[in-house]
Amino acid sequence: MRRTLQTALSVAVALVLVAVAAPPANATPPNIPSYSTAVSRLAALTVAAESHQSTYDRDLFPHWITITGSCNTREQVLKRDGTGVVVNSSCYPTAGSWYSPYDGATWTDPADIDIDHMVPLAEAWRSGAWAWTTAQRQTYANDLGGPELWAVTDNVNQAKGDQDPAHWKPSRTSFWCTYVRAWIQVKWYYNLTVDSTEKSALSTMLTYC
């Protein structure tokens, strides 16, 4: 009886220690499809060469609009995806931490965080958004309902620029499965095209799932 009680206490203590030692969960954007769904949606995408590159202008995608109260889209993502986030009356974070899944870094200064468009605005433009209305582009640039907006290390986002997965991938290969599923979802949801090298890269990245 005593040995059983001691064993139970040891297990309970171990579970508490594991719970204390475990890192806090980090939020991710919603509606990332499963592997099988991503495979079928990739197959459904139209393959076409990119176009209208010379007419792209970032201002054609009105972004960081007010979402609620004094919070704009960027601030909403910081609140959504951070841990222990506290904001002031202007919705600027005064405390919190942010884990960047692209490179595995954690930051406590929001100035070190960029909000990345999974499928960059210029890439979307070249893939069909050139034909959208301004209202449609605003919706896209501020989309909180899908896996389009990610809080990531600023210089990593800057290194990515407007490149698709054929030319840039996160340094953490363990994140490639999530990255490719999110990318495919955005392209599929907005009926954007993929070029042939992009599709090949996406297919390769799916093998990491």
N, C-alpha and C positions, 0 to 999 in steps of 0.2 A: 504493500500500500504506500509506504513511504517512498520507495523507489519510483512508483508510478507518479506520485505527486511531484517528486523532484524532476522527473522527466517532463511532465506537463509544464512546470514552471520554467524549465530550461527552454522549451519550445516557445513559450509565450515571450520570454525575454528576447530570444533570437528574432522573433517576428517583430517586436518593437524596435530592435536595433536596425533591422532591415528597413522598416518603415521610416525611421529617422534618417538613415543613410541614403535612401533613394532620392534622386534629384526630383525637383518639382516638375509636374507635367507641363509641357509647353503646347499651347493651342496651335492648331493648324487651320487653314482656310477650309470652309465646308465644301461638300459635294465632290470629293475626289473619288472617281469611280474605281471599282474593283479591277483587278488585272484582266479578267475575261471581258468585262464591259469595255475597258480601254482598247483591247485587241479588236473588238468588233467595231468600235467607233473609229479607230485608225483606218480600218479597211473601208469604212464608209466615206472617208474624207476625199474630196476631189483633188487630184494631183494636177498642178498647173504651175507654170513659171510665174515668178513674182513680176509685178508690173507697177507703174506709176511711182517708182521710187523718187524721181526728181521732183515730184510735186508734194512730197511729205512735209508737213509742218506740225510740230508738237502742239502748237496752239489750236490746231484743228480738233484736239481732244481735250475739251475743258475738264480739268481735273482738280482734285482736292476741293470739291464742293462741300457746302455745309450739309451735314447728315442729320444731326440733332443738336439743339441748343447751340452752344458755341463750338461744337466738335466737327471738324472736317473729316474727310475720308482718311487722310493719313493718321490723324489722331485716333480715329475709330479702330484702325488696324493695330496701332500701338497698344490700345486698351485691350483689344480682343486677343492678341497673340503674346502679350507680355505676362510676366509673373509679378504679383504684388504691385500692380500699377496704381499710382495715386496721381490725380491731375488737379490743377488749380482751376480757378474760375474761368480761365480762358481755354481750358481743356488741354493745356500743355503738361506733359508728365513731369512731376517733381520727384517721383520715386518709382522704382521698378527695375526689372531686368528683362532682357530680350535674348533669346537663343536663336542664332542664325543657322538654319538647317543646311544651308549651302556649304558652309565651311566649319561648322561646329563651334563657333565662337559665341561667348555670352558677353553682353554689354549692359552697363548700367546707366550710360549716358545716351538719351534718345538721339543726340546729335550724331552718334556713331551708327545709327540705323537709317537705312533707306527703305522705302516701300517699293518693292520691285513688282512690275507688271510681268507675270509669268510669261505671257506672250507679249513682248514689248510693243509699244504703240506703233513704232515704225514698221515692225514685222506684221502687225495686224493691217496696217495701211497697205502694205505691199501684197497682202494676201486677200484683199477684198474690201477692207474698211474704207478705201478711197471712194467707194460708191455709196457709203452710208450718209445719213443726214447728221448734222451736228448733234442733235439730240441722241441719236444712236451711239455716236462716238463718246458722248459724255457718260452715257450709261455704262459703256464698256470700260472707260478709264476709271470709273468709281465703283466697280462691281464688287460688292461685299457678299453676294449670294453664292459665288462660285470660287474656285481655287485660282483666282487671277492675281490677287494682291498678297504679297509676302513681306514680312519684316525681316530684313537681312543686313549683313554687314555692308556699310556704304561703299567701301572700295571694291568689294566683290560685285556688287550691283553695277558699279561703274565699269568694271572689267567685262562684264557680260554685255553691256551696251544694248544694241538692238539685234544681237546675234541669235540664231536659232540653234537647236542642239547639234546640228551638223558642224557648227563652228565654235560652240562653247557649251561646256557642261560643268556642273558643280564639282568642286574638288573631292567631295565625299561621295565615293561610288555607292556607299550604302544608302544614299538618298536618291539615287538615280531612278529607282522604281517609282517612288512618290512623285519625283519631278516629271517623269515622262507621262504618268497617268494624269497629272494636273494639266500639263501642256496639251495633251490630246483632248481633254475635256473642254478646255477653253476654245480650241480650234473647232471642235465639233459643235459646241453649243452656239457659237456665233457664226457657224457655216462659213468658216474661213478655209482657204485652200492650203495645201502643203506642196512644196516642190519636191522633186524626186530625191535629192540628197538629204533633205530634212526627213522625209518618210523613212529612208533607209536608216538614218541615225536613230529615229524613234523606235523602229523595230528592234535594233540592236539593244537599246536601253531597256526595252521590255524584257529582255532575257535576264536582266538583273532582278526581276520579280520572282 
